[in-house]
Amino acid sequence: MSFRVTPRFKVLLEAAAAREHRSLTNMLETLLFAYCDQHGLSDRAESAKAPNKNNNGAKQ
């Protein structure tokens, strides 16, 4: 996965990662997971909202 970020975002991510002795990817994961925990988001909740599909990919 790749995405563009503003120069400010990159500088702040690098600073936060360096302070925590983390890679940029690990810092993003840590921040995202903390946000999700604080706001009650879960990957299971999203998959539960997805429509059920049968074996050939059609919606049930």
Secondary structure in CASP SS format (residue, H / E / C, confidence):
PFRMAT SS
TARGET T0000
AUTHOR 0000-0000-0000
METHOD secondary structure of the structure
MODEL  1
M C 1.00
S C 1.00
F C 1.00
R C 1.00
V C 1.00
T C 1.00
P H 1.00
R H 1.00
F H 1.00
K H 1.00
V H 1.00
L H 1.00
L H 1.00
E H 1.00
A H 1.00
A H 1.00
A H 1.00
A H 1.00
R H 1.00
E H 1.00
H C 1.00
R C 1.00
S C 1.00
L H 1.00
T H 1.00
N H 1.00
M H 1.00
L H 1.00
E H 1.00
T H 1.00
L H 1.00
L H 1.00
F H 1.00
A H 1.00
Y H 1.00
C H 1.00
D H 1.00
Q H 1.00
H C 1.00
G C 1.00
L C 1.00
S C 1.00
D H 1.00
R H 1.00
A H 1.00
E H 1.00
S H 1.00
A H 1.00
K H 1.00
A C 1.00
P C 1.00
N C 1.00
K E 1.00
N C 1.00
N C 1.00
N C 1.00
G C 1.00
A C 1.00
K E 1.00
Q C 1.00
END
